[in-house]
Amino acid sequence: MDDLVAGRLPWPAVMAELARARPVFHSEADLQHAFARTLWELDREVRCRLEVRQTTSDGAEHLDLLCATAEGRTAVEFKYVKSAWSGAVGAGPSGEQYALKAHGAPDLARRDFVFDVARLERFCDRADQNGLALMVTNNSALWREPKPLAKLPRDHAFRLHEGGELTGELLWGGGDYPPNTRVLRGTYPLRWQPYSVRPGAAGEFRYLALFVEPGGTAPAEPDASEADSRPA
């Protein structure tokens, strides 16, 4: 399945259409809805379900988005990390105003994204389902390589800068806070891609997409009780 979404949509085509239609988002929920709508616009056979309950050995959790066709399924987790930016997208009466407030600390954004990757490795337990961890941001601190420091920061193993890699056991603060430790079975090179450029400070948006390979052997029948969130 590699970089196919729902077993049939090429990833570059998905992001090109999403960026064309929505170069900026108001919120993470806005990103989720726009992504689901983009899939449906590209292929009306794609079924999109939001907040799907997943049962794992660690208990019940909820997945941001499940996309499915007869060819396969993709489990998606989203992160939208903002720096302060304001401006309009589109001209005239149809223009849309945005006023983004700065997100919290970048170290927590990195941690939460790695948590998403680890969650997807648990969720992708069937042969026809891959995973996608997607972060869209205009905070350049997330893609820039950090300057060397005398003391390693607590999120050193969770860094997401361009050219880095996530794999194996990741210790928060060198291991002084075990609840944040994550062990990844896959190896994930970090390659940031351009998303959109808007006028003004913090107007450059990039995205990081990490695909999680299927880890199971046999598909199960789709749950007919899942609520349909296909955009109208």
C-alpha positions as CSV (number, residue, x, y, z in Angstrom):
1,M,0.0,0.0,0.0
2,D,3.0,2.3,0.6
3,D,1.9,5.9,0.1
4,L,-1.6,5.2,-1.1
5,V,-4.5,6.6,0.8
6,A,-7.4,4.1,1.2
7,G,-5.6,1.7,-1.1
8,R,-6.0,3.7,-4.3
9,L,-5.4,7.5,-4.0
10,P,-1.7,8.6,-4.6
11,W,-0.5,10.7,-1.7
12,P,0.9,13.6,-3.8
13,A,-2.4,14.1,-5.6
14,V,-4.2,14.3,-2.2
15,M,-2.0,16.9,-0.8
16,A,-1.9,18.9,-4.1
17,E,-5.7,19.1,-4.1
18,L,-5.9,19.9,-0.4
19,A,-3.4,22.7,-0.7
20,R,-5.2,24.1,-3.7
21,A,-8.6,24.2,-2.0
22,R,-7.4,25.0,1.5
23,P,-4.0,26.7,1.9
24,V,-4.8,27.6,5.5
25,F,-7.0,26.1,8.2
26,H,-8.7,27.6,11.2
27,S,-8.1,24.6,13.5
28,E,-7.2,21.0,13.6
29,A,-10.8,20.0,13.3
30,D,-11.0,22.2,10.1
31,L,-8.0,20.3,8.7
32,Q,-9.7,17.0,9.4
33,H,-12.9,17.9,7.7
34,A,-11.1,19.5,4.7
35,F,-8.9,16.4,4.3
36,A,-11.9,14.1,4.4
37,R,-13.8,16.2,1.9
38,T,-10.7,16.3,-0.4
39,L,-10.7,12.5,-0.5
40,W,-14.4,12.4,-1.4
41,E,-13.9,15.0,-4.1
42,L,-11.1,13.0,-5.6
43,D,-12.9,9.6,-5.4
44,R,-16.6,9.4,-4.5
45,E,-16.0,5.7,-3.5
46,V,-13.9,6.7,-0.5
47,R,-15.7,6.3,2.8
48,C,-14.6,8.7,5.6
49,R,-15.3,8.1,9.3
50,L,-14.3,10.5,12.1
51,E,-13.4,9.6,15.6
52,V,-13.6,5.8,15.1
53,R,-13.2,3.7,18.2
54,Q,-10.2,1.4,18.2
55,T,-9.8,-1.5,20.6
56,T,-6.2,-2.4,21.4
57,S,-4.3,-4.2,24.2
58,D,-4.0,-0.8,25.9
59,G,-7.8,-0.4,25.9
60,A,-10.2,1.7,23.8
61,E,-8.9,4.7,21.9
62,H,-10.3,6.9,19.1
63,L,-8.8,7.4,15.7
64,D,-9.1,10.9,14.1
65,L,-10.1,9.5,10.6
66,L,-10.6,6.2,8.9
67,C,-10.6,6.2,5.1
68,A,-11.7,3.1,3.2
69,T,-12.4,1.7,-0.2
70,A,-12.6,-1.9,-1.5
71,E,-8.9,-1.8,-2.1
72,G,-7.8,-0.8,1.4
73,R,-8.0,1.4,4.4
74,T,-5.9,4.2,5.9
75,A,-6.0,5.3,9.5
76,V,-5.1,9.0,9.9
77,E,-4.0,11.1,12.9
78,F,-3.7,14.9,12.4
79,K,-1.7,17.6,14.0
80,Y,-2.1,21.3,13.1
81,V,0.5,23.4,15.0
82,K,0.1,27.1,14.6
83,S,2.3,30.2,14.9
84,A,0.4,33.5,15.0
85,W,-0.7,34.6,11.6
86,S,-3.5,36.6,10.2
87,G,-4.6,37.3,6.6
88,A,-7.1,36.6,3.9
89,V,-7.4,33.7,1.5
90,G,-9.2,34.6,-1.7
91,A,-10.2,38.1,-2.9
92,G,-13.4,40.1,-2.8
93,P,-16.6,39.0,-1.1
94,S,-15.5,35.4,-1.3
95,G,-12.3,36.0,0.6
96,E,-12.0,34.2,4.0
97,Q,-10.3,35.8,7.0
98,Y,-8.0,33.9,9.2
99,A,-6.6,34.8,12.6
100,L,-4.3,32.0,13.9
101,K,-3.2,32.1,17.5
102,A,0.2,30.6,18.4
103,H,0.1,27.0,19.5
104,G,1.8,25.8,22.8
105,A,5.4,24.8,23.2
106,P,7.0,23.0,20.2
107,D,8.4,20.3,22.5
108,L,4.9,19.2,23.3
109,A,3.8,19.3,19.7
110,R,6.7,17.0,18.8
111,R,5.8,14.6,21.6
112,D,2.2,14.5,20.6
113,F,3.1,13.8,17.0
114,V,5.4,10.9,18.0
115,F,2.5,9.6,20.2
116,D,0.3,9.6,17.0
117,V,2.9,7.5,15.1
118,A,3.0,5.0,18.0
119,R,-0.8,4.8,18.1
120,L,-1.0,4.2,14.4
121,E,1.5,1.3,14.8
122,R,-1.0,-0.3,17.2
123,F,-4.0,0.5,15.1
124,C,-2.6,-0.9,11.8
125,D,-3.0,-4.5,12.8
126,R,-4.6,-5.8,9.6
127,A,-3.0,-6.4,6.2
128,D,-5.2,-4.0,4.3
129,Q,-4.8,-1.0,6.5
130,N,-1.9,1.4,6.6
131,G,-1.5,4.5,8.7
132,L,-0.7,8.2,8.2
133,A,0.5,10.7,10.7
134,L,0.1,14.2,9.2
135,M,1.4,17.5,10.7
136,V,0.7,20.8,9.0
137,T,2.4,23.8,10.5
138,N,3.7,27.3,10.0
139,N,6.0,27.0,13.0
140,S,9.5,26.8,11.4
141,A,11.0,25.6,14.7
142,L,9.5,22.2,14.0
143,W,11.3,21.7,10.6
144,R,14.6,23.6,11.3
145,E,17.5,21.7,12.6
146,P,18.1,22.8,16.2
147,K,21.3,24.5,17.3
148,P,23.7,22.5,19.4
149,L,23.2,22.9,23.1
150,A,25.4,22.2,26.1
151,K,22.5,20.2,27.6
152,L,20.2,18.1,25.6
153,P,16.6,19.3,25.7
154,R,14.0,16.9,27.2
155,D,12.5,16.3,23.7
156,H,15.8,15.5,22.0
157,A,14.7,12.0,20.9
158,F,11.4,13.4,19.6
159,R,12.9,16.1,17.3
160,L,11.2,16.3,13.9
161,H,13.6,18.5,12.0
162,E,14.3,18.0,8.3
163,G,16.7,15.2,7.7
164,G,16.2,13.5,11.0
165,E,14.7,10.1,11.8
166,L,12.4,8.5,14.3
167,T,13.0,4.8,15.2
168,G,13.4,2.5,18.1
169,E,13.1,3.5,21.8
170,L,12.5,7.3,22.3
171,L,13.2,8.6,25.8
172,W,11.7,11.8,27.0
173,G,14.3,13.7,29.1
174,G,16.8,10.9,28.7
175,G,14.3,8.6,30.4
176,D,13.4,10.6,33.5
177,Y,9.7,10.5,32.7
178,P,8.8,6.9,31.6
179,P,5.2,7.6,30.7
180,N,6.4,9.5,27.7
181,T,8.7,6.8,26.4
182,R,7.7,5.4,23.1
183,V,9.1,2.4,21.1
184,L,8.5,2.5,17.4
185,R,8.7,-0.7,15.3
186,G,9.2,1.2,12.1
187,T,11.9,3.6,10.9
188,Y,10.6,7.0,9.7
189,P,12.9,9.4,7.8
190,L,11.7,13.0,8.3
191,R,11.2,14.9,5.0
192,W,9.2,18.1,5.2
193,Q,7.3,19.2,2.1
194,P,6.1,22.7,1.1
195,Y,2.3,23.2,1.6
196,S,1.5,26.9,1.0
197,V,3.0,30.4,1.3
198,R,1.0,33.4,2.5
199,P,2.0,37.0,2.9
200,G,3.5,38.2,6.2
201,A,5.5,36.7,9.0
202,A,4.9,33.0,9.7
203,G,3.2,32.8,6.3
204,E,5.1,29.7,5.2
205,F,3.3,26.4,5.8
206,R,4.9,23.0,5.5
207,Y,3.8,19.4,6.2
208,L,5.3,16.2,7.5
209,A,3.7,12.9,6.5
210,L,4.8,9.6,7.9
211,F,3.2,6.4,6.6
212,V,2.9,3.4,8.9
213,E,3.0,0.0,7.1
214,P,0.3,-2.6,7.8
215,G,1.2,-4.9,10.6
216,G,-1.6,-7.5,10.4
217,T,-2.3,-10.6,8.3
218,A,-6.0,-10.8,7.7
219,P,-8.6,-8.1,7.2
220,A,-11.9,-8.0,9.1
221,E,-15.3,-6.9,7.9
222,P,-15.9,-3.1,8.3
223,D,-18.0,-2.1,11.3
224,A,-21.4,-1.2,9.9
225,S,-22.1,0.8,13.1
226,E,-19.5,3.4,12.3
227,A,-21.1,6.8,11.8
228,D,-20.8,8.2,8.2
229,S,-19.0,11.6,8.1
230,R,-18.8,11.8,4.4
231,P,-19.0,15.5,3.5
232,A,-22.2,16.6,1.8
